[in-house]
Amino acid sequence: MRGDTLSGNPSPNKRIELPNSSVAWSPCAIGDGLVNGDKCSIGALAHIGRNVTMGNNCRIQGSAYIADDCKLGNNVFIGPNATLLNDRYPPSGNKALWQPITVGNGAVIGGGATVVPGCNVGENAVLGAGSVLTKPLPSNEVWVGNPAVFLMTREKYDAKR
């Protein structure tokens, strides 16, 4: 079926109401078993895997990929095209070997960043855009690069904003 057009462009994304006053924007993929908190937003073209848990006020930008069983705390921001993986040796075909990511409250994952399986992100931590996280990111730290390394504290980061 062809969508409406305006000046030859496809129609705007459609709003999908989720539980708890949350919203997703089509087209996106939301796996079975999503548990979302209050006032979350999932951008167009995002992929949210099965059995993902999102706390309150999470913002998942367009084209982000969140693998099965990942857990996001409250007030988490995931930038566009960011990727959270769960299978360190894909395709393992063995869920028992998966290492889903946990992202702490208030954490920020920049656009295009990748978090490899088992590399949890601490509370109020920041992973810079385009970075690749290959080990756990401690709370209240900002890491950047490939592989990501410590840049500054979250307090210094917030002061620069």
N, C-alpha and C positions, 0 to 999 in steps of 0.2 A: 504494500500500500504506500502510496506517495504522500508525504507530509505536506502541510501548507507551506507556501513560500512567500517570502517578502523580498522583493528585488532579486529574485533568483536564488536566494539563500534558503537552506532548510529551516524548518520551524524551530523555535527555541526549545531548549530542553524542557521536559515535563517534570513537575514536582511530584515526588512520591512521598506520601505521608508515612512515617514510621512511628512506632510506639513512643510514648514519653515526649511528645512535642518535638520529635526529631524529623529530619527530612533527608532524602536522597534525590539526586537529579539524574534522570535517565539520559542516555542509556548508561547503566552501570550493572555490575553483577554483585549480588548479595547472597552469600551462601546460607544454607540452612543452619539454624541454631544461633544466629546473631543475637546477642544480648546487648542492647544499647541503652545508655543512660539518658538523662534529660537533655534536651536541646542540642543534640548532635547533628552534624551536617556531613553528608557524603557527596563529593563532587561527581560530575559526569565522567564516564569512562573508568571510574574506579572499580577495582576488584576487591571485594571483601570476602575472604574465605569462610569456610564452615566453622561453626563454633567459636567465632571471634567474640570477645567481650570488649565493649567500649564503655568507659565511665561517662560521667556527665560532661557536657560542653566540649566534646571532641570535634575537631575539624579535620576532615580528610579531604584533601584537595583532589582535583581531577587527575585521572590516570594513575593514581597511587595503587599499589598492590600490597595487600595485607594477607599473608598466608594463613591457612587453617590454624586454629587454636591459639592465635596470638591474643595478648591481653593488653589493652590500653587503659591507663588510669584516667583520672579526671583532668580536664583542661589540656588535653594533648593536641598538638598541631602536627599534622603530617602533610608536608608540602607536595606539590604536583610531581608526578612521576617517581615519587619515593617508593622504595621496595623493602618490605619486611619479609624475610624468607624463613622457612622452618626445616628444610631438609638439607643437611650439610653435605650429603653425598647423593645428589639427585641423579636419576630417579631411584631412590632406594626401594620404593615399593613396600617399605616396612615402617608403619607409623610409630612403632616402638623406638625407632632410631631418631625420630624427629626431635628438634629442639626449638619449639616455638618461642617467639620473642615476647618479652614483657617490657612495656614502656611505662615508666613511672609518672605520677601526677605532675602536670605542668611542663612536661618535656616537649621539645621542639625537634622535629626531624625535617631538615631542609629539602627543598625540591631536588629531585634526582639522586638523593642519597640512597645508599643500600646498606641494610643491616643484615649481616650473615647470621645463620641459625645459632642460637645459644648466646648471642651477644646482647644481653639485656641493656636497657637504657634507664639510668637512674632518674629519680625525681628532679625536676627542674633542670635537667641536662639539655644541652643543645648539640645536635649533630649538623654541621654546616652543609650547605647545598653541594651536591656532587660528591660528597665524602663516602668512603666505604668503611664501615665499622667492622673490624675483625676481632675485637675483644670487648668485654663489657665496658660501658661508659658510666663512670661513677656519677652520683648525684651532684648537682650544682657545678658541673664542669662543662666547658665548651670545647668540642673536638672538631678538627677539620682535616681534610686531605685523604690520600689513598696510599697506604692505609691511614685511617684517621688517628691523629695524635692530639694531645692536650694543647690548647691555644691560650685559654684564659678561664677565669672563674665566671660563673653565671652573674655574680654581682657586678663584675667589671663589664660584662656584655650588656647587662641591663642599663648601666650608667652611660654606655655609648649610644644607646637607643634614644 
